Amino acid sequence: MPGVRSPAPTDYSQEPSRHPCLKINSKEPFNAEPPRSALISSYVTPVEFFYKRNHGPIPIVDDIERYRVSIFGLVENPKELSMADIRKLPKYDVTATLQCAGNRRTAMSKVRTVKGVGWDVSAIGNAVWGGARLADVLELVGIPMLAITTPSGGKHVEFTSVDMCKEENGGPYKASIPLKQATSPEADVLLAYEMNGEPLNRDHGFPLRVVVPGIIGARSVKWLDSIVITAEECQGFFMQRDYKMFPPSVNWENISWPTRRPQMDFPVQSAICSLEDVNLVNDGKVTVAGYAVSGGGRGIERVDISVDGGKTWVEASRYQKPDAPYTADDMCCDKWAWVLFKAEVDIPQDAEIVAKAVDIAANVQPEDVAVIWNLRGILNTSWHRVKVWVGQAKL
């Protein structure tokens, strides 16, 4: 019972235009991130600077009147919904940070080679997503709020995309979340048709995508085609043979995919965006600024900055709304969104500036990337380090 759609392109001849400042990490499929500095230019990431993560040619849905999302599986009242049907439901705006599980993979690969797109620190972005709550949509097919199973045994909600990718043997991209998460109003899972107040563009899932706040971006399926209620989690490639966290001892010869669960929540993370490994001409104060975020709706308790490689620390200021100090227990805060941080520090000679974040559950970033190294290069949440030299450039 697939939705009504145009066939996904089989080549890259109809790709949308992109901002020229993006750093292209892969052309086909297109994967790119903005400069670090672009991420701290505003709390809400402009659409053109939001990272692009793809597994195939960008789909084209060219007849919005005929577009349908099918909902079927272990449910008593399957339906096909048009965009008009979805827009009739109450609209919610949710500010949420999406992050690719491979964010900061390049730094992890310096320990040992890993497999995947070589991201710097900008495979992340914060947007205001507008659309219908998935919990409201599922009520249309007879699944009540806060349900953890359907009468016929459904426990998971699988999202299938229009997108076709080689990893699925030319089939569609798919992923799933537990039914109890999908039916919880507190989880804020959306079928989003807007991004930052404008209709989704092609790169970000036009006309409709899933947004699952607080977990890795791989579960927020773009170009939504169908929603299937299943007894088991999705058996697709990206749930069963990718985006799993293995210990450093596992390599491609001894890997056993079934021994690990699909990654969902992401750990506490931060990165410095105001600086790269640079040479400063003069001594003096430097602004250290960046982002910090934690998965599962856990707020950020503090961000610590060191200019001596982690021997001594100062606490950075944090904010979400411009000029408004952030407190992690503030009921008005955006619980699914990053915080931006800033500190003015004096730079000594040959400084290693470090940032680390702590969330409200006292989870802290690990000091050394080597202890979390994994062959797929996901979830590099180690201390973020930037080396700065004062004076003449080092040769």
C-alpha positions as CSV (number, residue, x, y, z in Angstrom):
1,M,0.0,0.0,0.0
2,P,2.6,2.6,-1.0
3,G,1.9,6.3,-1.2
4,V,1.3,8.0,-4.5
5,R,4.6,9.4,-5.7
6,S,6.9,10.2,-8.6
7,P,9.7,7.6,-9.2
8,A,12.9,8.7,-7.4
9,P,15.6,9.9,-9.8
10,T,18.1,7.3,-10.8
11,D,20.9,9.7,-11.4
12,Y,22.2,13.1,-10.1
13,S,21.2,15.3,-13.0
14,Q,18.3,17.0,-11.2
15,E,19.9,18.0,-7.9
16,P,18.8,21.2,-6.3
17,S,21.1,24.2,-6.0
18,R,23.1,24.7,-2.8
19,H,24.9,27.5,-1.0
20,P,28.5,27.9,-2.4
21,C,30.0,28.1,1.1
22,L,29.1,24.5,2.0
23,K,32.0,22.1,2.4
24,I,31.2,19.1,0.1
25,N,32.2,15.9,1.7
26,S,30.6,13.7,-1.0
27,K,29.1,14.8,-4.4
28,E,27.2,11.7,-5.3
29,P,25.2,11.3,-3.1
30,F,25.5,14.9,-1.9
31,N,26.7,15.3,1.7
32,A,27.9,18.7,2.8
33,E,28.2,20.9,5.9
34,P,28.6,24.6,6.5
35,P,31.7,26.4,7.9
36,R,31.9,26.1,11.6
37,S,31.4,29.8,12.0
38,A,28.0,29.7,10.3
39,L,26.6,27.6,13.0
40,I,27.0,30.3,15.7
41,S,25.7,33.1,13.6
42,S,22.2,32.4,14.9
43,Y,20.3,30.2,17.3
44,V,18.1,28.8,14.5
45,T,20.2,27.5,11.6
46,P,19.3,29.1,8.3
47,V,18.1,26.4,5.9
48,E,20.9,27.0,3.4
49,F,23.5,26.4,6.2
50,F,21.8,23.3,7.5
51,Y,23.9,20.2,6.8
52,K,22.8,18.0,3.9
53,R,22.9,14.2,4.5
54,N,21.8,11.9,1.6
55,H,22.1,8.3,0.5
56,G,21.0,8.8,-3.2
57,P,19.6,11.3,-5.7
58,I,17.2,13.9,-4.2
59,P,13.6,12.8,-4.8
60,I,11.2,14.9,-6.8
61,V,7.5,15.0,-5.7
62,D,6.1,17.0,-8.5
63,D,2.3,16.5,-8.0
64,I,1.4,17.6,-4.5
65,E,-2.3,17.1,-5.1
66,R,-1.7,13.4,-5.8
67,Y,0.8,12.9,-3.0
68,R,-0.3,10.5,-0.3
69,V,1.2,8.9,2.8
70,S,0.0,5.4,3.5
71,I,-0.5,4.1,7.0
72,F,-0.9,0.4,7.3
73,G,0.4,-2.8,8.9
74,L,-0.7,-4.1,12.3
75,V,-3.5,-1.6,12.5
76,E,-7.3,-2.0,12.2
77,N,-8.0,1.1,10.1
78,P,-5.4,1.7,7.4
79,K,-5.5,5.0,5.6
80,E,-4.0,7.1,2.9
81,L,-3.6,10.7,3.9
82,S,-3.1,13.7,1.5
83,M,-1.2,16.8,2.5
84,A,-4.6,18.5,2.9
85,D,-5.6,15.8,5.5
86,I,-2.4,16.3,7.4
87,R,-2.8,20.1,7.4
88,K,-6.2,19.8,8.9
89,L,-4.6,18.4,12.1
90,P,-3.4,20.9,14.8
91,K,-0.1,22.4,13.8
92,Y,2.8,22.3,16.2
93,D,6.2,24.1,16.0
94,V,9.1,22.3,17.7
95,T,12.6,23.7,17.9
96,A,14.9,20.7,17.6
97,T,18.5,20.0,16.8
98,L,19.2,17.3,14.3
99,Q,22.7,15.7,14.3
100,C,24.2,13.1,12.0
101,A,25.6,10.2,14.0
102,G,28.8,10.7,12.0
103,N,29.3,14.3,13.2
104,R,33.1,14.9,14.0
105,R,34.0,11.6,12.3
106,T,37.1,13.1,10.7
107,A,38.7,13.6,14.2
108,M,37.9,9.9,15.1
109,S,39.6,8.7,11.9
110,K,42.9,10.3,13.1
111,V,43.0,7.6,15.7
112,R,42.3,4.7,13.3
113,T,40.6,4.7,9.9
114,V,36.9,4.5,10.0
115,K,34.2,4.0,7.4
116,G,31.9,6.8,6.4
117,V,31.5,10.4,5.2
118,G,34.3,12.6,6.6
119,W,32.4,15.1,8.7
120,D,34.0,18.0,10.6
121,V,31.9,19.5,13.5
122,S,29.0,20.9,11.4
123,A,26.9,17.8,10.6
124,I,24.4,19.4,13.0
125,G,21.8,22.1,12.9
126,N,18.9,23.6,14.9
127,A,15.6,24.4,13.2
128,V,12.0,25.2,14.0
129,W,10.0,22.3,12.5
130,G,6.3,22.8,11.8
131,G,3.8,20.1,11.2
132,A,1.3,17.6,12.7
133,R,2.2,15.5,15.7
134,L,2.6,11.8,14.8
135,A,0.5,10.9,17.8
136,D,-2.4,12.8,16.3
137,V,-1.9,11.2,12.9
138,L,-1.9,7.7,14.4
139,E,-5.2,8.4,16.2
140,L,-6.7,8.7,12.7
141,V,-6.0,5.0,12.2
142,G,-7.3,4.0,15.6
143,I,-4.1,4.0,17.7
144,P,-4.7,6.0,20.9
145,M,-2.4,8.4,22.6
146,L,0.2,6.7,24.9
147,A,-0.4,3.3,23.3
148,I,2.5,0.9,23.6
149,T,1.0,-1.8,21.4
150,T,-1.9,-2.3,19.0
151,P,-4.5,-5.1,19.4
152,S,-2.8,-7.0,16.6
153,G,0.7,-6.8,18.1
154,G,2.2,-3.6,16.6
155,K,5.0,-2.2,18.8
156,H,7.0,-0.2,16.3
157,V,6.4,2.5,13.7
158,E,8.4,2.2,10.5
159,F,8.9,5.1,8.2
160,T,9.7,4.5,4.5
161,S,11.0,7.1,2.2
162,V,10.6,7.9,-1.5
163,D,14.4,8.0,-1.4
164,M,16.2,5.1,-3.1
165,C,19.7,4.1,-1.9
166,K,22.3,1.5,-2.8
167,E,22.6,0.3,0.7
168,E,19.0,-1.0,0.5
169,N,19.8,-2.7,-2.8
170,G,18.2,0.1,-4.7
171,G,15.2,0.1,-2.3
172,P,13.8,2.9,-0.2
173,Y,15.5,4.3,2.9
174,K,13.6,3.3,6.1
175,A,13.9,3.5,9.9
176,S,11.6,3.0,12.9
177,I,10.9,4.1,16.4
178,P,9.0,2.4,19.2
179,L,5.2,2.9,19.2
180,K,5.3,4.2,22.7
181,Q,7.5,7.0,21.6
182,A,5.4,7.7,18.5
183,T,2.2,8.0,20.5
184,S,3.6,10.1,23.3
185,P,2.7,13.8,23.0
186,E,5.7,14.6,25.2
187,A,8.1,13.1,22.6
188,D,7.1,15.8,20.1
189,V,7.6,13.5,17.0
190,L,6.4,15.4,14.0
191,L,5.3,14.9,10.4
192,A,6.9,18.1,9.4
193,Y,6.0,20.2,6.3
194,E,7.8,23.4,7.4
195,M,11.3,24.3,8.3
196,N,12.0,27.7,9.9
197,G,8.5,28.9,8.9
198,E,8.8,28.0,5.2
199,P,7.8,24.8,3.3
200,L,10.4,22.1,3.3
201,N,12.8,22.3,0.4
202,R,13.9,19.3,-1.6
203,D,17.1,18.8,0.3
204,H,15.3,18.6,3.6
205,G,12.4,16.3,2.7
206,F,9.7,18.1,0.6
207,P,6.8,17.7,1.0
208,L,6.8,15.8,4.3
209,R,9.4,14.3,6.6
210,V,9.6,12.8,10.1
211,V,11.3,14.7,12.8
212,V,12.2,12.6,15.9
213,P,13.8,15.0,18.4
214,G,16.5,13.9,20.7
215,I,17.8,11.0,18.7
216,I,20.3,10.6,15.8
217,G,19.2,12.2,12.5
218,A,19.2,8.8,10.7
219,R,15.7,8.1,12.2
220,S,14.1,11.4,11.0
221,V,13.2,10.0,7.6
222,K,12.8,12.5,4.7
223,W,10.4,12.4,1.7
224,L,7.9,10.3,3.6
225,D,6.1,7.7,1.6
226,S,4.5,5.3,4.1
227,I,4.1,4.6,7.8
228,V,4.0,0.9,8.7
229,I,3.0,-0.5,12.2
230,T,5.1,-3.6,12.8
231,A,5.8,-6.1,15.6
232,E,9.6,-5.7,15.3
233,E,11.9,-2.8,14.7
234,C,12.7,-2.0,11.1
235,Q,14.8,-4.7,9.5
236,G,16.3,-2.3,6.9
237,F,20.0,-1.7,6.4
238,F,20.3,1.5,8.3
239,M,18.7,0.0,11.4
240,Q,20.4,-3.5,11.4
241,R,23.7,-3.1,9.6
242,D,24.7,0.6,10.2
243,Y,24.5,3.2,12.9
244,K,25.3,0.9,15.7
245,M,28.0,1.6,18.4
246,F,30.7,-1.1,18.7
247,P,33.6,-1.2,21.2
248,P,37.1,-0.3,20.0
249,S,38.1,-4.0,19.9
250,V,35.6,-4.8,17.0
251,N,36.9,-4.7,13.4
252,W,35.4,-5.6,10.0
253,E,36.7,-9.2,10.5
254,N,35.0,-9.9,13.8
255,I,31.9,-7.7,13.6
256,S,28.5,-9.2,14.5
257,W,25.7,-6.7,13.7
258,P,23.0,-8.5,15.7
259,T,24.9,-8.1,19.0
260,R,24.2,-4.4,19.1
261,R,21.0,-2.4,19.2
262,P,20.3,0.4,16.7
263,Q,21.6,3.7,18.0
264,M,18.8,6.1,19.0
265,D,19.6,8.8,21.6
266,F,22.8,10.7,21.0
267,P,25.2,11.5,23.9
268,V,26.1,14.9,25.2
269,Q,28.1,16.8,22.6
270,S,29.8,20.2,22.2
271,A,32.1,21.8,19.7
272,I,34.0,25.1,19.3
273,C,32.9,27.0,16.2
274,S,34.6,30.3,16.5
275,L,38.1,28.9,16.0
276,E,39.9,26.4,14.0
277,D,43.6,25.4,14.3
278,V,44.9,28.9,13.6
279,N,47.8,31.2,14.2
280,L,47.2,34.4,16.1
281,V,49.4,37.4,15.6
282,N,48.9,39.2,18.9
283,D,48.4,38.2,22.5
284,G,45.1,39.0,24.1
285,K,41.6,37.8,24.7
286,V,39.9,35.4,22.3
287,T,36.2,34.6,22.0
288,V,35.6,30.8,22.3
289,A,32.0,30.1,21.1
290,G,30.2,27.0,19.9
291,Y,27.2,24.7,20.5
292,A,26.3,22.1,23.1
293,V,23.5,19.6,23.0
294,S,22.4,16.3,24.6
295,G,20.0,13.7,23.4
296,G,16.7,12.5,24.9
297,G,15.6,16.0,25.8
298,R,18.3,16.3,28.5
299,G,19.3,19.9,28.9
300,I,22.8,21.3,29.2
301,E,23.9,22.0,32.8
302,R,27.2,23.7,31.9
303,V,30.0,24.1,29.3
304,D,33.6,24.2,30.5
305,I,36.4,25.8,28.6
306,S,40.2,25.2,29.1
307,V,43.1,27.0,27.4
308,D,45.7,24.6,28.7
309,G,44.5,21.3,27.3
310,G,42.2,20.5,30.2
311,K,44.4,21.3,33.3
312,T,42.2,24.3,34.4
313,W,38.7,25.3,33.4
314,V,36.4,28.3,33.3
315,E,32.6,28.0,32.7
316,A,31.1,29.5,29.6
317,S,27.9,31.5,29.4
318,R,25.0,29.7,27.7
319,Y,22.0,30.9,25.8
320,Q,19.2,29.8,23.4
321,K,17.2,32.9,22.7
322,P,19.6,35.8,21.9
323,D,20.7,37.7,25.0
324,A,18.7,35.5,27.3
325,P,20.7,33.4,29.8
326,Y,19.9,29.7,29.7
327,T,19.2,27.5,32.7
328,A,18.7,23.8,32.0
329,D,15.6,23.6,34.3
330,D,13.8,26.6,32.8
331,M,10.4,25.4,31.7
332,C,10.5,27.9,28.8
333,C,13.7,26.4,27.3
334,D,13.7,24.4,24.1
335,K,14.4,21.0,25.5
336,W,15.2,19.4,22.1
337,A,17.5,22.2,21.0
338,W,21.2,23.0,21.4
339,V,22.5,25.8,23.5
340,L,25.1,28.2,22.2
341,F,28.0,29.0,24.5
342,K,30.6,31.8,24.7
343,A,33.6,32.6,26.8
344,E,36.3,35.4,26.6
345,V,39.6,33.9,27.5
346,D,43.3,35.0,27.6
347,I,45.4,32.9,25.3
348,P,48.8,31.8,26.4
349,Q,51.6,30.7,24.0
350,D,50.9,27.5,22.1
351,A,47.4,26.9,23.6
352,E,45.2,23.9,23.2
353,I,41.7,25.2,23.8
354,V,39.2,22.6,24.9
355,A,35.4,22.5,25.3
356,K,33.4,19.9,27.2
357,A,29.7,19.9,28.1
358,V,27.8,18.4,31.0
359,D,24.1,17.6,30.7
360,I,21.4,17.7,33.5
361,A,22.0,13.9,34.2
362,A,25.7,14.7,34.8
363,N,26.7,12.9,31.7
364,V,30.0,14.5,30.5
365,Q,31.9,14.2,27.2
366,P,34.8,11.6,27.4
367,E,38.3,13.1,27.4
368,D,39.9,10.9,24.8
369,V,38.5,10.0,21.4
370,A,40.4,6.7,21.4
371,V,38.2,5.2,24.2
372,I,35.1,5.7,22.1
373,W,36.7,4.8,18.7
374,N,34.4,2.5,16.7
375,L,34.9,1.2,13.2
376,R,31.9,3.0,11.8
377,G,33.0,6.3,13.2
378,I,29.8,7.4,14.9
379,L,29.2,9.4,18.0
380,N,32.5,11.2,18.4
381,T,31.6,13.1,21.5
382,S,35.0,13.5,23.0
383,W,36.4,16.8,24.2
384,H,36.6,19.2,21.3
385,R,40.1,20.5,21.0
386,V,41.5,23.4,18.9
387,K,45.2,24.3,18.8
388,V,46.1,28.0,18.7
389,W,49.6,29.5,18.3
390,V,50.4,33.1,19.3
391,G,52.9,35.0,17.3
392,Q,54.7,33.8,14.2
393,A,53.3,30.9,12.2
394,K,54.9,27.6,12.9
395,L,56.4,25.8,10.0
